């Protein structure tokens, strides 16, 4: 039951396609015992959470149970992680509700069909990404974007639950200003007894988590409050309860909806597919590192995508690998997907036999579970770290946070990714330049702006360019180096230290050729030193390398380049 | 009259704001003679071209003259180039027509007002970019994008003139498929006499350009065909002629249009502002290099932006610095903006006194001028060079070309820029890695995949990462380096040559810290060598540098790093 204990995963033969077979090759009784304990532990946590997240997604609570049976079995068959716990999670539930509410026009049957279609789309996108090996796409969401997004989404989620906690007659609201306005308008409809139930639930959840963390807090609160609610008939006194919860498991069916719905859901499906995969892969990787297992990102996309397709076929809504449940699963000993099979069977038993027990469960309890679960997601420390490490990272986080809060989850995610990429591109369009001098008595060269006592020569400038030389910065570099040469009438040679030029393109090659000609017109020879292989290849294809090589202007390192310019000896000075 | 002769430009005092004052400080009679000759030469070229481009923009031909008076004077006052010839140019004329036609609903008065508003918007955007010093934004349009865009636009422009060349009754068409379809539908309305006029005009233009390049071909063809048209009364025989051309110059007026028109024109205005600036700055820079003058990109934005505002106020349409006219201006001796003042005065005299002479000018002649002018813009050589230099550059060019041809100029430009950036980002998300070995008998290290006979040590891997380490590739690098360590059980140290890591961010620092821990779990120590200053600073703010420095894991160069790992001596082998 600790991190050093691990189960070998065999990925040869048929296990390449169905990893579960690989796990079973080395399965033993001890592993089974761990998986049984972990599976039951997660199920006890998952039953109340999945119902709460279903409500957050705007779905009947029982569909949360549906989302926690077949999708888990499918993931167990195909997933490459031994500890990931798949099921409904808070953020994708919020995104699901946001996407569906405007399309469903208040019709619950249409809402459910749209949810299924959305899950199918999410699954199809994930499977497609896995087949095309596009898992790396999610890397364009930086930690800063994810952190700002998650914090804002957690606040929106918590805010959206306030109406249920207070028993208000308020409609669904998607953004923070809408939520505040909606709560303000309906503030007079606050229902005292519901507030009491909410306070008791929140207090129970927090106290149990704090003082008895080993106990299944959510389940105990659900059970306790349900007993009280049934005993005092709270449902007849204005407290909203679940009333009839249908029992049994759903039969598979393809949601019957048209192409226009599919088009309307597509942007949300892409966003959910990325976020759901991102949440799962992050936790799966960190757990796999601790148990020395291997995660295959593209296999994970196939597995979680198939789980979502199953969710779509079994009247559920999009699922993902959940962060907190996976951590519980891991620390309870889960090392193979058999744990998820145990969880799925437990949830199935609940759905078949125990739904009547939820009749008297107040909705406010589910809201309390959601609020307590997501408040831990607000991450102030990451914001401070990002801002301190790099202003642009902090700004990206802030932009994502504010846009998500004010305009919703998808605009927030899109704005964050776009802003982060724009900052990166803008920075790469104006790369750092360092003028170098020689460390006396050595062949090492350092930035004259950072070190003192370096040997320089007024006739030879040594400049290092830090970054790829490509279309967006080629003109900038040409202008900068040319104006440097123009400002120094004594200059006879400019040595470009290309060691940090990692890449180039046709525009970069063209700019180098032009720079060489324009410097020559000023009587300055351009030399290149330490050109990296890929850059050299491209300069060769553009014809620039041959010309410069023919003129003895390309060199293996700075020492050779300076020898060619004849610098560093007669006129050299220290600064 | 040659490139080495140059006029000093003084940019101190009030000349910082109005560069013309700086030119005049060093003005002499010789310069005046050159500017007079150049100004007249350009005017003779500009009068027929500006009328032809006005027709291309869907405006009355006389507005081409309007666009060539006040905007030129404004540019002469503010421009930093001594040779740029501003006025109507083919590509922005096409973009103007494309933007206005759907909004004007066939009402010529509304069309003219929209054209003025568009010029005002273009000017305002350019002035704003100049004030905010955003001239570098145009660098995101690579040569490949511009080349593909220009070639496709030239084909669309030439295609759009075919109906006038053949005298067809065809409507305006914006994309290549539309043009073909429109010509096909109206093919039966071809007018024989108009075809004859067109053939004569095209032949005249091409023959004069080929055999008498010093003569003003367009003007001669216009004069000759007009005389024939008047003598034989071609206008009464079905050849479309300009008929009444209003004389005089327009009074300034603000186009009276609402905010909704402004919103509708904004995307086109942004595209035209960028393209117009790009065309001008490119030619201005290349000419300035030859006359040893200095171009200030942000001053150019202010100048051409002000010229466009003047165009908007004087009933014209967007203008730009033209490529071919500027080259003519330069080779005729223009070295100061006084040449443009001369041109503007000549065009003004034409507008006031000579418009009755254009009564009998056939529209087909203007179409012939446009076609002959733009066919030289189709650039096959750039396409071949781009494809050969770098596949992604060739693809970018092809995407821009095809989208421009099939969907129009703005989608083409947007698709090209987006595709080019996506290729750059995708490449930077999977940076090149090189495993290094030591060149025997030296302290130089080279890529083992490119060189043979290098000294390596199976216990110490040296890996160079070529590219910035940032959010989009941090995970990729961590995974790649970790799997390298996992595949080599003998490994005790991994030395990361950071000399080509030009930049990093919070995610990069986090990935390094995580990689270090995960390698340590495998018994492999991570060492960094040759970390560039900006990267070191950031790792310091993230706290990674201090930890690694404390453990003796950061080194000035590879030699020091290898000494710290104890590698390269006992067990080393050649490969």
Interface residues (C-beta under 8 A of the other chain):
Chain A: X136 X139 X140 X141 X142 X143 X144 X289 X292 X385 X386 X388 X389 X390 X392 X393 X420 X421 X424 X425 X427 X428 X429 X430 X431 X432 X434 X444 X447 X450 X466 X467 X468 X470 X471 X472 X473 X474 X475 X476 X499 X500 X501 X502 X503 X505 X506 X507 X509 X510 X518 X521 X532 X533 X534 X538 X541 X542 X556 X557
Chain B: X136 X139 X140 X141 X142 X143 X144 X289 X385 X386 X388 X389 X390 X392 X393 X420 X421 X424 X425 X427 X428 X429 X430 X431 X432 X434 X444 X447 X450 X466 X467 X468 X470 X471 X472 X473 X474 X475 X476 X499 X500 X501 X502 X503 X505 X506 X507 X509 X510 X518 X521 X532 X533 X534 X538 X541 X542 X556 X557
